[in-house]
């Protein structure tokens, strides 16, 4: 990560964290975490309403995370022209519009409209991701950038922990959901009544969400953050430094890591409710299973708080590799067991997912200098893994079942482990004038 050159004349390697700016950004992390995890409730809910296959239900995540791929680069351009704060405000307002679009989608009982609303909502969140992540990384010392990102991600995880529990009560708990066979056995009139009642349960939650996003946007716009310019100034010699992100090996590997990590995390989270409803896992109801999903995201929250402290003492790459290996073992355990062992082992994966996104993000952007903004956009685009891999998982689950389809996230963790251990041996030059190479991040 390049050292920031702020108008406050922070010296390379001696910058102090701006805690006021950090606090504002952390609220945004919470909000998009809440909205992202709420999708895990929508997947089984809309699957029941529209009698969808697993692959069709996974299109909810495809619409959501596909928007990251479409809007990450434009969001990066917006940051360049309007700055971090204004981009955050615009992102909040766009996300509010997307939340409001859930109301006509519910009233018209239209799955395509739900998907469209999801794209608009995710477009706003993409703006938050592109602007908030590099901002948090750049408002303090380079050596603790990963720690700051993990702390912010911990509040992101607080949002993801709260969302499934509230969603299971407000959305899944509104009425008994039917299986595909039960739905198809209804008369046309009964099907329509069922769909109308079930779809209406999303109206109030997303109306409240839209209001909160608008309030947050207004509050953020009213706050005067310290003006910072040239946040990604490159202190390295120009000689030997390529001018294109496509020449940056570690950035590209980091982007692949983000693609696979998000794909694995979302694949697991999206189908936990369906997985726990299987007889071999206890045949839990959707509402009960939905509340258990909070443990998956809650583990990530606890892990990020702990990881934020551990990463001040342990190299980022090493801890990332270790956590990926443990996550792999837990996934394999769930694949080969039944009952409570299979259930709790897959839920425990969340704890070890905890540091992966911010750690891969930091390792991928390390030493990019002037290319940090473009590199950040590429990394956020790589979140499209959450659009593609859950759909692949869904197709596989339709054929061989939820349990065996976990081979998809298992393979993802293999790559992440290799990337982490390799990055632990990398030496990053952030400022040759301050003494040359620094310890690997």
Number of C-alpha atoms within 10 A of each C-alpha: 27 28 29 28 21 19 12 11 10 16 14 18 16 12 19 12 18 14 12 10 17 20 12 18 21 21 17 26 25 21 24 26 24 23 22 21 26 23 23 28 28 23 23 24 24 20 22 21 23 18 20 15 15 26 19 17 25 31 21 28 30 24 24 26 30 24 24 32 22 15 22 27 22 15 25 26 17 18 19 15 11 13 17 22 24 18 24 28 23 19 26 31 22 21 30 26 20 23 26 21 23 28 23 15 21 21 14 15 20 16 19 13 17 23 20 19 24 25 25 22 30 27 27 27 33 33 31 27 26 32 27 24 23 24 22 25 29 26 24 23 22 26 19 17 26 28 27 27 28 31 24 27 27 28 24 27 33 24 27 31 27 21 27 32 23 18 24 25 15 16 23 26 16 15 13 12 22 16 13 15 9 11 19 12 11 12 10 11 8 12 15 14 12 19 22 16 16 22 24 20 20 21 19 15 17 19 17 13 18 24 16 15 23 18 15 19 21 14 12 20 15 9 11 9 13 12 11 17 13 12 21 22 17 21 21 19 10 9 6 7 12 12 12 10 16 12 11 19 11 21 26 19 19 28 26 21 29 30 24 27 27 26 28 25 23 26 28 27 23 27 24 24 26 18 22 25 17 16 11 14 16 14 15 17 16 23 23 17 21 27 22 23 29 26 22 28 31 24 21 30 28 18 23 31 20 17 27 23 15 15 25 15 10 13 20 27 28 21 22 29 24 17 23 28 19 18 25 23 17 21 25 20 17 22 20 11 15 15 15 14 15 21 21 16 20 24 25 20 26 26 21 25 26 29 31 27 20 25 26 29 25 27 25 27 26 24 26 30 22 17 19 23 22 20 28 26 26 24 29 27 24 27 27 25 29 27 27 23 26 32 23 18 28 24 18 19 21 14 12 11 16 22 18 16 21 21 17 20 25 20 14 23 26 16 18 28 24 18 23 26 19 13 25 20 14 15 14 19 20 24 20 12 11 13 9 11 13 15 12 18 25
